[in-house]
Amino acid sequence: MAHVNNDIKTYKGFRAITLLCLVVLYAPLVIVTIYSFNASQSITNWEGVSFRWYADVFTGPESAKFKTAAFNSFTIAIIAATASTAIATLAATAMVRGGNFKLRTVSFGLISLPLMVPEIVTAVATLIFFNAIGFTRGYLTILVAHIAFCIPFAYLPISARMQGIEDSFEQAAMDLYATRRQAFTRILMPLMAPGIISGFLLAFIVSLDDFIITNFVKGAGVETLPTAIFGSVKQGIKPNIMAISTMLLSVSVVMVTISYFVSKSDNTK
Amino acid sequence: MAAGAASGGSARADTYKDARGWLLLPSWAVLGIFVLGPVCMMLIYSFLTKEFRGGVIWEFSLSAYDQFFFDRGLFGDEPAKLEWTYITIFWRSIWQAGAATLLSLVIGFPTAYFIATRPEHVRPVWVFLITIPYWVNLLIRTVSMKFLLRDQGPLNDFLIGTGLIDSPIHIVNTNFAVQLGLFYSYLPFMVLPVYAAVERYNFSLSEAAADLYASKWTTLRRIVLPAVKPGVVAGCILVFVPSMGSFLAPDLLGGAKNFMIGSLIEEQFKGNAGNWPFGAAASMVLLTMVLIILMFSARQQAKADTAGS
């Protein structure tokens, strides 16, 4: 395969399309980031670099709303990512280290259910469910919904990682009279760390970014950052929204980058 | 990862065989109660009677589905005719999602192919570059797209500045804007499976074709494309399915004239004007369509797997 002449493999124009693809993907984000530093009151004219809209997010008339929304978003993301990562780790242990069993396909189907059902359908279903059991919508309903739909995002990197680790490490430990619990916490978990960290980070981002399900189950008065941003954008894009978007965007990019480098690191060698 | 998967994959480890019930219990409980349960509940709700201020009355009724498919006049006493309003909205959603999928394929296939033919150590970097934007908040990405495309936006400013056009092109609030938004939302879903397929493709086949005087485009069409078809099909489904039920792109980029299923459903649960059973029924129709597509693709994939091995 390595000997195949590059002239045969490569197509003229494919490089250009790839670059176009990257431009299309990044241009909107770069432009919004640039305009978030615009000194102008209007979003159309450029009047020089300034941090005034960042200051506005923290001290301006809408700052109280954003602070509460940010608090809700981050606490929900941390709790939901922690819970879903724990649940996904246990599930992955059963799926990867549990031998063959009948319900394996069903289990996998159930775990990937949130990925298959369209998000708006999950949102409607969850709203109806909380309504039917008479549960008042608010912070708690958002949290529960987030834990559920974050599970597959945490599960995929965790199970991929576990499949990549031979069970001979644990077997060796147990041959040397370690209990299974010790082999789990002292051998398997440390080896699993990169998978678990990247699963946690992905679940965190997915929770932090969710709009549709949150919008349906949040109830009156409780806002997360995406629902607060959506509410503002409905009246037109304002400069302070671009500042807050840029901050949120940076959080996601940093987290994904960490996740990428963590999952690339290989501590089994 | 590849080496590890190969060594660990031969016999399935069963260290936790006896504990797997307990290990799976939390995920079964959470997903069963808060995802599967609600979907069943939604099915029940779609057969209930609507309460005028939102919510339902527990009385069996087919009126939600009836309203979806049939028109019986203002007072419900005329002979049933096919109701086109909602079928049109569904049809538009399918069409828009299809156009977005095609756009993703036209841009995504060459991109995936290009990445898969890079030296092995730089491929993950390219893949990473393509996936970063996906992890940025979908709402922020859609708003950014709107900001870029609007009449007084940077794109039109740039085009007028370079003298290519005299007056701004109206893109926001058109079908094309929605397609562009959907393309932007789900492009990585096209690139990743196609990339995975092209990476597994044996390029000596292309060489053999070239030796037999096939032109490069014939080789691409007749040799490469059939070989990577499962990846292409997977990519198309992964873009099409979420596009069809999307809410943000049509809502923010499309305006009121380009209503899609997502907005129709959302409207039924907002404020007092909503009709919950009707919203549940529309969600069921959408879910049924998605499940049919997924079953079809699973069958295709199984067929490709048996043909491949």
Interface residues (C-beta under 8 A of the other chain):
Chain A: M1 V4 N5 N6 I8 K9 T10 Y11 G13 F14 R15 I17 T18 L20 C21 L22 V24 L25 Y26 A27 P28 L29 I31 V32 Y35 I43 T44 A86 I87 A88 L90 A91 T93 A94 M95 V96 R97 G98 G99 N100 F101 L103 S107 L110 I111 L113 P114 M116 V117 P118 E119 I120 V121 T122 V124 A125 T126 L127 I128 F129 N131 A132 V144 A145 I147 A148 F149 I151 Y155 A160 Q163 G164 I165 E166 D167 E170 Q171 R180 A183 L202 I205 L208 D209 F211 I212 F216 P226 I229 F230 V233 I237 I241 M242 S245 L248 L249 S252 V253 M255 V256 T257 Y260 K264 D266 T268
Chain B: M1 G4 A5 S7 G8 G9 R12 A13 D14 T15 Y16 K17 A19 R20 G21 L23 L24 P26 S27 W28 V30 L31 G32 F34 V35 L36 G37 P38 V39 M41 M42 Y45 G55 I107 G108 P110 T111 Y113 F114 I115 T117 P124 W126 F128 L129 I130 T131 I132 P133 W135 V136 N137 L138 L139 I140 R141 V143 S144 M145 K146 F147 L148 Q152 P154 Y184 L187 V191 N202 F203 S204 S206 E207 A210 K216 T219 L220 V241 P242 M244 G245 S246 F247 L248 L252 I261 G262 I265 E266 F269 W276 G279 A280 S283 L286 L287 V290 L291 L294
